Amino acid sequence: MGDIFTKELNEEQLNAVRYLDGPMMIIAGAGSGKTRVLTYKILYLLEHGFKPDNIMALTFTNKAANELKSRIYKFAGEKKAKTIAAGTFHSVFSRIIRKNAELIGHSSSYTVFNTESTRGLLKEIIKDMRVSERHKPDMVQSRISQAKMMLVDPYDYAQNQDMIIEDTKFGQPHIVDIYLEYWQRCRRMNVLDFDDLLLFTFKIFNNFPEILRNYQDQYTYILVDEYQDTNYAQYAIVKQLADLNEQLCVVGDDSQSIYSFRGANIGNIFQLREDFPNLKTFILTRNYRSTKRIVDVSNNLISYNKARIEKKIVTDNELGEPIAILTADNEHEEARKVVSNIFQLIQNYHYDYKDFVILYRVNALSRALEDELRRLNLPYRIYGGMSFYERKEIKDALAYFRFIVNPNDIEDFKRIINLPPRGIGNTTALKLQEAFYTNSDLPFSTLLAHIDEYELDISKPTQLRIKTFHASMEKYRQVMDQLDAFNMAKKIIYETGYYKYVESDSHERAENLDALLSGIQDYTEHFMEENDGMFPTLEDYLAVISLITSNDEIEEDNVISLMTIHNAKGLEFDNVFVVGVEENVLPHFNSLMETKAIEEERRTFYVAITRARKRLYISFSMTRFSKGVVRFNEPSRFIFEMDNQNFDAKSQKLFLNGQSQRKSLPGNFNQNSNYNKKYANDKPEKIHSKDELDTKVQNYSLGINLLKKLKDGVLIEHNKFGKGKIISIEGNNSEAKALVEFETAGKKHIILKFAKIRILQ
């Protein structure tokens, strides 16, 4: 394999890959082949005496870990790829905790709380403690999360006067009490949250040096991806693991550190040099992704940041198309211009929809874009909205699974006890919860099995229903180790009556359960292939699924992508549109008073523009409707920090000498006036009578409801495009779409689950 390194790597990459003389940091500029270097670094380690099971590679998403393992598999074979401990921080540390759970007062069958479960439990605790309304669950959750990321448990918190004074200052003096109660309830239920996976890993290593030494001996080389995104807890654990051997390789880019709101600390890059004095730094400066113009403007932009590692990114790629600045009077015109440019590029260059992404700083900016995309029937998907695993029926099914695996998880019990309806109300569930928390040595399953032995003011018929429910759950627990994850999940969903219950309510929701089961089947088959036929249990499946991230759910469908800049990190597209590049939006108004915050906003914009391979469009709106009023906007300072010579002629003229040719406001313009959504040249709409409207609604149906009657050649009428003839039908069910030649609008693809049509023959 020796020649492959010199053949596949440039000189900067090769030097970093070959270095084995101590701790190292690779500063990988945008598009410089970070994943390639990580892959070849691991391959080089394997060629130079390191065994696969001595290597740990930590990433931030399962997607990144799987990509890394698949590349290693390609060059080094399946056996070595499987043996390397490559995964997210949370997944790798979760395995460490499961092996040592008894040391922290938990059992190895613990389940992991998602954000919603955490917030629900905190809401309940706040209500029980009768504290002031200023103790909002989301704010308390954020504060507790921050504490855990700083490795502060509730007992440390109670001793930290600075934190308590700060809480009191913001009218939340009882956070310390809420934190302790939350901590104790989680322990009673045998659950951890995401932050616990870091906190308890650190505690195990810190309190049991012999266990830390075992892992140090096991993992003699540690690699960390996206190091600039690590928080204090992640940094501290990496330091623990690497302290003995000092064989550490971290890869990141200070210019792409944009997650401080999640606890990420750019200072970890600089702290590493202090903790490992013989640290060697390698800088990758060659960009393989973007055109020269995009690289030049991104260099110019980021040079304005003072807290950065000095580097200049270069590329051998073509000069590329000039960068375009799109200006608009309001968000609706901005959306029209953005979508119009996308449409023209598709028409002129035959791009696929998936070659486009629209990026924004805040989710609220997507609405006008969605309206325009729907108007032109262009397929799109918003990432970062409701994910598959946030749908009610999926959360219900997973709650069933978790409760069967962990019978003390009372939050999941409360969710499923009356789904489908069993005549067991919320009041009864709360009485059971109170009894469980009051009797600290009483397992919840024992309480349910012997409910008639406790004085809980629950009627005899209800007690019988509870015991029946408990018996059914115990039946599943008894066979849990005898069935693979798929068959166990299928058994639970169908035998409990939950599938039938959902199906009676919504066919689409039942299809979501089918999709969940299909995913569990894929997981089961893949697990068996990797483990020589040994099947995974439901507990194995939950250990994986509980750690899924939003980035892991990004699919490769042929649609235009809409997402926040933060969700786009790590992705790349041929054509990138960054919208809302205005003062108070990007940079966000919350950051305007602090240099450190402004620099992170600049890094955020840097991440946005460096997602582009070929074309980059930047747009801003002179006015934007916000909180009931029209607000005048100035273009972002970041636009003027780019290299104007790489703009197209129109944009260069607009930004001559770095000044926007701002339109003057009319004398009677009032930023606090109510927004008038109609433009001056809009014609007044005809006011229809109620009968007319009713007739109009009745005449049209969603196309998906007429799917069986729609064939090639059928004449239809669309509620917007008028009369037309179907040329072809593609796809099935909710994915079905028709190509229609309209008399006045020409050929258009219409998605049948959205299109309102009627059949004319």
C-alpha positions, -999 to 999 in steps of 0.1 A, spaced: 0 0 0 31 22 3 27 40 -31 -9 49 -24 0 77 1 23 96 -23 -1 89 -52 -33 101 -34 -20 129 -11 -5 163 -17 27 173 1 8 190 30 -15 161 35 14 136 32 34 153 59 5 152 83 -3 116 76 33 104 81 39 122 114 40 97 143 63 114 168 37 128 192 6 148 195 -5 167 164 -31 192 152 -42 194 116 -58 227 106 -78 217 76 -92 246 56 -126 244 39 -125 218 11 -89 207 18 -97 170 20 -101 166 58 -118 132 56 -93 119 31 -64 128 55 -82 112 84 -87 80 64 -51 78 52 -38 87 87 -56 56 100 -43 35 71 -8 47 78 -11 38 115 -22 3 105 9 0 83 32 11 110 25 -12 139 -8 0 153 -35 -27 156 -71 -18 146 -84 -23 181 -58 2 194 -73 31 174 -102 53 185 -116 79 160 -142 103 174 -166 122 152 -197 144 157 -222 125 135 -228 89 127 -227 99 90 -191 111 94 -181 79 113 -197 56 87 -180 75 58 -147 71 76 -152 33 82 -164 27 46 -132 43 32 -111 22 55 -130 -9 45 -123 -1 9 -85 0 14 -79 -22 45 -107 -47 45 -138 -53 65 -122 -69 95 -99 -40 103 -126 -14 96 -150 -31 120 -124 -34 148 -115 3 149 -135 22 175 -149 48 151 -181 66 161 -196 98 176 -184 110 210 -217 100 225 -219 65 209 -183 56 219 -186 70 254 -220 53 258 -204 19 253 -178 28 279 -205 37 304 -226 5 297 -195 -16 307 -191 4 339 -227 16 347 -227 1 382 -199 25 392 -222 55 386 -253 39 402 -270 28 370 -275 -6 354 -263 -14 319 -298 -14 306 -302 24 310 -320 43 283 -311 77 269 -335 107 273 -340 128 242 -345 166 244 -383 163 246 -382 138 275 -357 159 294 -379 190 289 -411 171 299 -395 159 331 -382 194 340 -416 209 333 -431 183 357 -405 191 384 -410 228 381 -447 223 385 -442 201 415 -418 225 432 -441 255 426 -413 278 417 -417 311 399 -429 312 363 -395 326 352 -381 290 356 -390 281 320 -383 244 312 -362 252 281 -341 278 299 -336 255 329 -326 227 305 -301 249 288 -286 259 321 -283 223 333 -268 213 300 -242 241 303 -233 229 337 -229 193 326 -207 203 297 -185 221 322 -185 188 342 -205 203 371 -230 179 387 -258 192 410 -236 188 441 -208 209 426 -235 234 414 -247 239 450 -212 248 460 -206 272 432 -218 306 445 -210 324 412 -235 302 393 -262 306 420 -257 344 421 -260 345 383 -292 324 384 -307 347 411 -297 377 390 -319 364 361 -348 355 384 -342 318 385 -328 311 420 -342 275 422 -322 260 392 -299 244 417 -328 226 434 -344 217 401 -311 202 389 -307 181 420 -343 167 417 -338 161 380 -306 142 387 -322 120 414 -353 112 393 -331 102 363 -312 79 386 -344 63 399 -356 57 363 -322 44 351 -320 70 324 -292 93 312 -295 123 289 -270 132 262 -249 154 284 -247 126 310 -228 105 284 -200 130 286 -202 138 323 -203 102 335 -175 91 312 -153 118 327 -163 108 362 -156 71 356 -121 80 343 -115 105 370 -127 85 400 -114 51 389 -78 55 376 -74 18 369 -103 19 345 -88 49 327 -55 31 325 -72 1 309 -86 23 282 -53 42 278 -36 8 272 -64 -3 249 -66 29 227 -30 40 221 -39 63 193 -68 88 195 -81 108 165 -107 136 168 -127 150 138 -141 186 138 -120 194 169 -131 231 168 -166 219 177 -156 202 210 -169 215 243 -150 214 276 -162 180 286 -152 164 253 -118 181 255 -113 169 290 -121 133 282 -98 133 251 -70 147 273 -76 119 298 -74 92 272 -43 108 254 -23 118 285 -4 85 289 7 79 253 5 114 239 -5 98 205 -32 122 195 -43 136 162 -70 163 161 -84 177 129 -104 209 126 -106 245 113 -107 275 136 -124 294 108 -154 270 110 -160 271 147 -197 282 148 -213 262 176 -206 282 208 -244 281 215 -240 244 219 -210 247 242 -183 244 216 -152 263 226 -127 275 200 -103 280 229 -98 242 229 -76 246 199 -53 270 217 -55 251 250 -42 220 233 -8 237 228 -5 244 265 -15 209 276 7 192 250 38 214 247 54 192 220 23 195 198 31 198 161 7 217 139 1 210 102 -20 233 80 -38 221 49 -43 251 25 -52 235 -8 -89 237 -16 -103 209 -39 -139 220 -37 -145 255 -49 -136 278 -77 -108 304 -74 -134 332 -70 -151 315 -41 -118 308 -24 -106 343 -28 -137 360 -13 -137 335 16 -101 343 23 -108 380 22 -138 377 45 -122 356 72 -90 377 73 -111 403 93 -111 379 123 -84 385 148 -88 353 168 -76 329 141 -47 308 130 -30 325 101 -35 307 68 -44 314 32 -64 289 13 -54 283 -24 -68 262 -52 -59 250 -87 -95 249 -97 -109 271 -125 -116 308 -119 -153 301 -121 -184 322 -124 -185 357 -108 -203 359 -75 -238 375 -77 -254 398 -52 -292 398 -54 -309 428 -39 -346 430 -32 -372 454 -18 -387 428 5 -386 391 13 -411 382 -13 -391 398 -41 -359 382 -26 -376 348 -28 -387 354 -64 -352 363 -75 -336 334 -57 -360 308 -71 -360 324 -106 -322 321 -107 -324 284 -96 -350 278 -123 -329 294 -150 -298 274 -140 -318 242 -142 -331 252 -176 -298 264 -190 -273 239 -175 -296 208 -168 -287 207 -131 -305 183 -109 -326 198 -80 -302 182 -55 -274 205 -69 -289 235 -51 -291 246 -15 -306 278 0 -290 287 33 -302 311 60 -291 322 94 -325 317 111 -354 293 102 -380 321 99 -365 331 65 -376 299 48 -413 308 46 -413 332 16 -389 308 -2 -412 279 4 -441 299 -10 -422 307 -42 -409 271 -47 -444 258 -43 -457 283 -68 -433 270 -94 -438 234 -84 -401 229 -76 -394 200 -52 -377 209 -20 -370 197 15 -364 217 47 -337 202 69 -338 209 106 -376 209 109 -395 180 122 -374 149 116 -388 114 112 -380 105 148 -399 135 161 -432 123 147 -457 113 173 -463 77 163 -425 71 160 -419 86 195 -448 64 208 -433 32 194 -398 40 207 -414 47 241 -428 12 241 -394 -2 232 -376 18 259 -401 9 286 -398 -28 279 -360 -25 280 -360 -2 311 -391 -9 333 -382 20 356 -385 47 328 -417 62 341 -417 90 315 -422 65 288 -447 46 309 -468 78 311 -466 82 274 -478 47 264 -501 36 293 -532 48 275 -521 42 239 -542 26 226 -568 36 252 -570 13 282 -591 33 305 -560 44 325 -560 82 328 -533 107 335 -544 111 371 -538 74 378 -504 76 361 -494 106 383 -504 86 414 -482 57 403 -454 82 397 -457 97 432 -456 62 448 -425 53 428 -406 85 438 -418 82 474 -406 47 479 -369 49 469 -363 11 470 -394 1 451 -389 -10 415 -416 3 393 -424 -31 379 -430 -44 414 -454 -15 421 -474 -23 389 -475 -61 397 -487 -56 432 -506 -24 429 -535 -38 450 -511 -40 480 -506 -2 481 -531 24 492 -531 46 461 -568 55 458 -571 37 424 -603 18 417 -603 -20 415 -612 -21 377 -583 4 370 -559 -17 391 -568 -48 371 -562 -29 339 -528 -18 352 -518 -54 362 -529 -66 328 -508 -40 311 -478 -49 333 -482 -86 325 -481 -79 288 -449 -59 292 -433 -86 313 -442 -111 286 -421 -91 261 -393 -87 286 -391 -125 290 -385 -131 253 -364 -100 246 -331 -119 244 -347 -146 223 -358 -125 194 -339 -101 171 -346 -64 172 -369 -64 141 -391 -93 152 -393 -80 187 -403 -45 175 -429 -59 151 -443 -81 178 -447 -51 202 -462 -27 177 -488 -52 164 -497 -72 196 -502 -42 218 -528 -29 193 -508 2 187 -505 -3 149 -542 -9 145 -550 21 167 -527 44 145 -540 29 112 -576 37 122 -566 73 127 -543 79 97 -530 58 69 -500 80 66 -491 76 102 -493 38 98 -470 41 68 -445 59 91 -446 29 115 -440 6 85 -410 28 76 -397 25 112 -400 -13 111 -383 -13 77 -354 6 92 -351 -18 121 -351 -47 97 -322 -31 77 -304 -25 110 -309 -61 121 -297 -76 88 -267 -53 87 -258 -62 123 -260 -99 115 -238 -96 85 -212 -77 105 -214 -101 135 -214 -135 117 -251 -142 121 -254 -131 157 -286 -111 160 -291 -77 177 -316 -73 205 -340 -45 209 -317 -31 235 -289 -30 210 -311 -11 185 -321 14 211 -285 20 220 -279 31 184 -311 49 176 -310 70 208 -278 87 196 -290 97 162 -284 133 151 -302 156 127 -273 155 102 -276 117 101 -311 120 86 -301 141 55 -311 120 25 -299 121 -11 -333 127 -28 -334 149 -59 -348 180 -42 -337 215 -36 -323 217 0 -333 245 24 -314 246 57 -298 269 83 -261 275 78 -254 255 110 -271 225 95 -251 228 63 -217 224 79 -198 195 64 -219 195 32 -212 209 -3 -233 218 -33 -226 230 -69 -248 260 -64 -253 279 -31 -277 307 -23 -272 325 10 -303 347 18 -309 374 44 -273 386 44 -283 417 63 -273 435 95 -293 422 125 -298 388 106 -262 379 96 -246 391 119 -275 383 142 -287 412 164 -278 392 195 -241 394 186 -237 430 177 -223 442 210 -194 418 214 -164 414 191 -161 376 200 -197 371 189 -193 391 157 -163 369 148 -183 338 152 -210 353 130 -183 360 104 -172 323 107 -208 314 102 -210 333 69 -176 318 59 -190 283 64 -220 293 42 -200 305 12 -175 277 14 -202 251 8 -203 262 -28 -184 243 -55 -193 263 -87 -217 292 -81 -224 315 -52 -253 338 -49 -258 362 -19 -290 381 -13 -304 407 10 -337 425 13 -340 462 18 -371 457 40 -383 426 59 -415 419 78 -407 411 114 -429 409 145 -458 427 128 -438 456 113 -417 464 83 -381 469 92 -355 486 70 -323 466 66 -288 475 56 -267 449 38 -244 429 61 -209 443 68 -196 409 57 -205 416 21 -182 446 21 -154 425 36 -154 402 5 -133 408 -26 -155 429 -49 -134 421 -79 -149 386 -79 -185 399 -81 -203 401 -114 -205 435 -132 -239 444 -117 -228 437 -82 -195 455 -86 -214 486 -97 -238 483 -68 -210 481 -43 -187 506 -59 -161 517 -33 -177 494 -7 -209 515 -4 -244 502 -11 -265 523 -35 -292 524 -8 -327 533 -19 -340 563 -1 -371 557 20 -403 577 12 -409 606 36 -440 589 51 -422 556 57 -428 543 93 -409 513 105 -436 506 131 -465 508 108 -486 477 100 -473 458 71 -494 460 39 -489 428 21 -503 441 -12 -480 458 -37 -491 491 -52 -496 477 -86 -516 446 -74 -551 444 -88 -578 439 -62 -590 404 -59 -626 395 -67 -646 389 -36 -664 356 -40 -697 347 -24 -697 318 1 -716 296 -24 -691 303 -51 -662 294 -27 -680 262 -17 -686 252 -53 -650 259 -62 -637 238 -33 -660 209 -41 -650 208 -78 -613 202 -71 -596 173 -53 -560 166 -43 -545 147 -72 -534 118 -50 -571 110 -43 -577 107 -81 -545 87 -87 -563 55 -99 -582 75 -125 -553 95 -139 -536 80 -170 -517 93 -200 -539 115 -222 -565 123 -195 -577 159 -196 -576 178 -163 -581 212 -149 -556 226 -123 -569 252 -99 -540 275 -108 -526 265 -143 -560 258 -159 -567 230 -185 -541 205 -196 -534 170 -207 -515 144 -187 -483 133 -206 -470 108 -180 -474 96 -144 -444 88 -122 -441 73 -87 -466 58 -63 -487 70 -34 -474 101 -18 -444 103 -42 -466 103 -73 -462 132 -97 -476 140 -132 -461 157 -162 -489 179 -176 -490 200 -208 -512 230 -199 -528 251 -226 -514 284 -213 -487 274 -188 -468 249 -209 -453 217 -195 -451 213 -157 -445 186 -132 -471 186 -105 -468 167 -72 -502 150 -68 -503 150 -30 -503 189 -32 -520 196 -66 -557 206 -66 -572 193 -99 -604 179 -114 -608 154 -143 -625 169 -174 -634 136 -191 
